[in-house]
Amino acid sequence: MSYQQNLERVATRYLELRDTLSGMVDDPEKYQRFSREFAELTPVAEAIEELRLRQSEAGDLAEIIADPSTDSEMRSMAEEEFAALKVRLPALERDILIQLLPKDAADERSAILEVRPGTGGDEAALFASELFQMYQRYAQTHGWKFEVLEIAHSDIGGFREAVAEVNGRGVFARLKFESGVHRVQRVPKTETQGRIHTSTVTVAVLPEAEEVDIDIQDKDLRIDVFRSSGPGGQSVNTTDSAVRITHIPTGTVVSQQDEKSQHKNKAKALKILRARLFEAERSKLHEERAATRKGQVGTGDRSERIRTYNFPQGRVTDHRINLTLYKIDKVMSGEALDEILDALITQDQAERLAELS
């Protein structure tokens, strides 16, 4: 389908939905579905309308300029407006192209965020806790709900594992670029000689799965219950409230012991399991598509180093786009994280646009 045909398709569908919704009152389910599609099409339909208006203006101005009877003052004004439109029209067309790019079906979903220390022992665990807090603050700045599902503390106050549910519209679209290996370079608190150490933390961002996405059969689950334990193995609960769920077909295991209620721990564990299985299916599809797509930002391979946080130099470098910011404090507070994510999204859009040309 050509660019012009695509514009016509969107504009026609937008008008169809507008007319349909105005007369639909007796079918709430269809009304909700069509309303969602209408809302998604509205920004691009409005952009197409503006593009056509500006193209019409450009045509009118070209006629005025070409008309020999036009006086010099009028021609000068028309030429100035025409020059401005020549700059504006390509920008409008690019905005529309970006909106027409195929969307990741999971982009509008909430997400499950998992942070774990990699290499580096206690220092990696400490940085894992700092990254987790960075995402928590970032979520607050966007008005997202950040619910901690599981935290396992290390002996010196870091995290051996931390899992959270981040709820809000478009959460996955932004946070998915955080999946990968995050490297930290700094002098650890436990270092007495002032030497800089390098440690890593792995971050996984999974789109939250709905029950309709992943059909989990009871027969495929092995559920074990046990007593919750605190740091060092000390018992923090006298009842068997902790839950371990094993998905037998894939061998995926999820444990949950944060809640005192076995029922709540089971519900949280199932939510995490569902998200992991959903992401496994998405990754399989992604790998198949990646065979025919080159240069996509973020391959999803969590073994690759995506970012370095160098504290002595005060810099954060994202290796996927060679972007360096000398404002590590603002990144760690969540305040400047959008600068990195915006650049990643822009690069991703540019590469996908290039594939269409």
C-alpha positions, -999 to +999 in steps of 0.1 A: +000+000+000+014+034-010+018+063+014-011+082-002-033+051-001-025+047+036-035+082+043-068+077+025-074+045+043-069+062+077-090+092+069-119+071+055-118+047+085-118+077+109-149+092+093-166+057+093-160+053+130-171+088+138-204+082+121-208+047+136-202+059+171-227+087+169-255+062+163-243+034+185-260+032+219-273-004+222-241-024+221-217-013+249-190-039+240-188-028+204-190+009+214-160+004+237-140-014+210-148+012+183-142+041+207-107+027+214-099+025+177-113+060+171-092+074+199-061+057+184-068+071+149-078+106+160-042+121+163-031+108+129-064+117+112-060+153+126-024+154+113-036+142+079-063+169+078-037+196+087-013+182+060-040+185+034-049+220+045-012+231+043-008+215+009-038+234-003-024+266+011+009+259-007-009+254-040-028+287-036+004+305-027+022+290-057-006+303-080-003+338-065+035+338-070+032+326-106+005+351-115+021+380-134-007+404-122+003+399-085+019+431-071+054+429-057+043+433-020+018+405-023+043+383-041+069+389-015+045+379+013+034+348-006+070+338-012+078+341+025+048+320+035+055+295+008+091+291+020+079+285+055+054+258+043+082+241+023+099+235+057+067+226+075+052+201+050+081+175+052+079+177+090+042+170+090+047+141+066+073+126+089+051+129+119+023+111+100+047+084+089+058+078+125+022+075+136+015+050+108+045+028+118+034-007+129+029-006+167+040-031+192+008-046+204+021-045+239+032-008+239+001+005+257+003-021+285+016-019+320+048-038+328+065-061+351+100-048+361+126-072+373+160-060+386+188-084+397+225-081+404+249-096+379+287-097+384+302-078+413+288-093+445+277-069+472+284-038+450+261-052+423+234-058+448+237-023+461+235-008+426+205-031+419+186-014+448+196+021+434+184+012+399+151-001+413+146+031+433+155+051+401+126+034+383+103+040+412+110+077+412+107+078+374+073+061+376+062+088+401+071+116+378+049+101+351+020+094+374+023+056+371+015+033+400+045+014+412+037-017+432+065-038+447+058-075+441+089-090+455+122-079+471+150-101+484+175-081+504+213-087+505+232-088+537+245-052+534+213-036+523+213-042+486+188-063+466+194-099+455+162-095+435+134-069+431+102-072+411+075-045+406+044-040+387+043-006+369+007+004+360-002+031+336-009+038+299+021+033+276+044+021+304+059-008+283+064+015+253+090+035+273+104+011+298+110-018+273+143+000+262+156-006+298+159-044+293+195-054+293+228-053+312+235-020+331+271-015+341+283+006+370+318+019+375+326+035+409+345+030+442+324+007+463+315+016+499+333-016+510+365-006+492+392+007+515+419+016+490+398+038+467+399+015+437+372+018+410+352-015+405+330-025+377+297-044+384+266-052+365+229-054+370+204-070+347+170-054+341+141-071+325+109-053+315+080-076+306+046-065+292+019-074+317+000-103+303-038-106+305-055-139+311-066-140+275-030-138+263-016-168+281-038-199+289-022-215+319-037-249+327-039-261+363-024-295+352+007-277+340+014-261+374+032-276+405+025-254+435+046-258+466+040-239+499+066-233+526+074-209+554+086-174+545+121-166+556+140-134+561+176-125+556+200-152+567+172-178+566+155-166+598+118-175+599+095-145+596+063-164+595+049-194+615+026-205+587+032-220+552+023-188+534+051-186+509+044-200+474+065-215+447+049-222+413+066-243+387+053-242+351+060-278+341+061-274+303+087-246+304+104-252+337+097-216+347+097-212+385+083-182+404+085-178+442+066-153+463+067-147+500+062-110+506+026-113+518+014-130+550-015-145+530-008-176+509-036-166+486-021-132+479+014-147+474-001-172+449-019-144+430+013-123+428+033-154+417+008-162+389+009-126+377+047-127+374+046-162+358+020-150+332+042-121+323+073-142+319+055-168+297+040-140+276+074-124+271+089-158+261+063-160+234+070-124+223+107-131+222+102-161+200+082-140+175+108-112+178+137-135+169+118-147+139+112-112+127+147-100+135+160-124+109+147-100+083+152-067+101+186-051+107+198-025+131+168-024+154+174-006+187+175-031+215+175-067+202+161-080+234+193-099+241+198-094+278+234-105+277+244-073+259+257-042+278+233-014+271+244+014+295+273+024+317+270+045+348+304+060+356+302+078+390+338+092+392+332+110+358+295+118+366+284+103+332+259+079+319+265+064+284+239+045+265+260+023+241+231+015+217+230+051+204+264+064+217+247+090+239+265+104+269+250+126+296+271+142+323+243+143+348+244+110+366+226+124+397+196+135+376+195+102+358+196+082+390+168+105+405+147+096+374+146+133+364+168+129+333+160+093+323+135+106+297+164+123+278+179+088+272+145+071+265+134+099+241+166+095+221+162+057+220+126+060+208+136+085+181+164+063+169+141+033+168+115+053+147+142+065+123+155+030+117+120+017+111+112+045+087+144+037+068+132+001+064+100+014+047+119+035+022 
